[in-house]
Amino acid sequence: MSVPNDELEHILDHLNDKNKIVAKSFLSWLLEKQLDEEDDYLTASDLKAIEKGQLEFQSGQTKSLGDLKRELEI
């Protein structure tokens, strides 16, 4: 969900000083979390492994998780 900047500024302007400290701490945490998530991009070797797995599945060399679950009655 996206919040327009002016709405966010309006909300922040109406916080009392104690809640502004909490909001700042929370927003800082969100920014740090966002930076951590940016490290989760797939690498070139990840993409090659996925492509290899797809080709193996299409050629019948491997099975899907659903097929394995059915075979093992899980």
C-alpha positions as CSV (number, residue, x, y, z in Angstrom):
1,M,0.0,0.0,0.0
2,S,1.3,3.4,-0.9
3,V,0.7,6.5,1.2
4,P,0.9,10.0,-0.5
5,N,3.7,12.1,0.9
6,D,1.3,14.9,1.9
7,E,-0.8,12.5,3.9
8,L,2.3,11.1,5.6
9,E,3.5,14.6,6.5
10,H,0.0,15.4,7.8
11,I,0.1,12.4,10.1
12,L,3.6,13.1,11.3
13,D,2.8,16.8,12.0
14,H,-0.1,15.8,14.3
15,L,2.0,13.4,16.5
16,N,3.0,14.5,19.9
17,D,6.7,14.6,20.8
18,K,6.7,11.2,22.5
19,N,5.0,9.6,19.5
20,K,7.4,11.3,17.0
21,I,10.3,9.5,18.7
22,V,8.5,6.2,18.3
23,A,7.6,7.0,14.7
24,K,11.2,7.9,13.9
25,S,12.5,4.7,15.5
26,F,9.9,2.6,13.6
27,L,10.7,4.4,10.3
28,S,14.4,3.9,10.8
29,W,13.8,0.2,11.4
30,L,11.7,0.0,8.2
31,L,14.5,1.6,6.2
32,E,17.1,-0.8,7.6
33,K,14.8,-3.8,6.8
34,Q,14.3,-2.5,3.3
35,L,18.0,-2.4,2.8
36,D,18.4,-5.9,4.1
37,E,15.7,-7.1,1.7
38,E,17.6,-5.6,-1.2
39,D,20.4,-8.1,-0.6
40,D,18.0,-10.9,-1.4
41,Y,18.2,-10.5,-5.2
42,L,18.9,-13.6,-7.2
43,T,22.5,-13.9,-8.5
44,A,23.5,-15.1,-11.9
45,S,24.3,-18.5,-10.5
46,D,20.8,-18.7,-8.9
47,L,19.2,-17.9,-12.2
48,K,21.3,-20.6,-14.0
49,A,20.3,-23.1,-11.3
50,I,16.6,-22.3,-11.7
51,E,16.9,-22.5,-15.5
52,K,18.7,-25.9,-15.2
53,G,16.0,-27.2,-12.8
54,Q,13.2,-26.1,-15.2
55,L,14.9,-27.9,-18.1
56,E,15.4,-31.0,-16.0
57,F,11.7,-30.9,-15.0
58,Q,10.5,-30.4,-18.6
59,S,12.7,-33.4,-19.7
60,G,11.3,-35.6,-17.0
61,Q,14.6,-35.9,-15.1
62,T,13.0,-34.4,-11.9
63,K,9.6,-34.4,-10.3
64,S,7.5,-31.6,-8.9
65,L,7.0,-31.2,-5.1
66,G,3.3,-32.1,-5.7
67,D,4.2,-35.3,-7.5
68,L,6.6,-36.3,-4.7
69,K,3.9,-35.6,-2.0
70,R,1.4,-37.7,-3.9
71,E,3.9,-40.6,-4.2
72,L,4.8,-40.4,-0.6
73,E,1.2,-39.8,0.5
74,I,2.1,-36.7,2.4
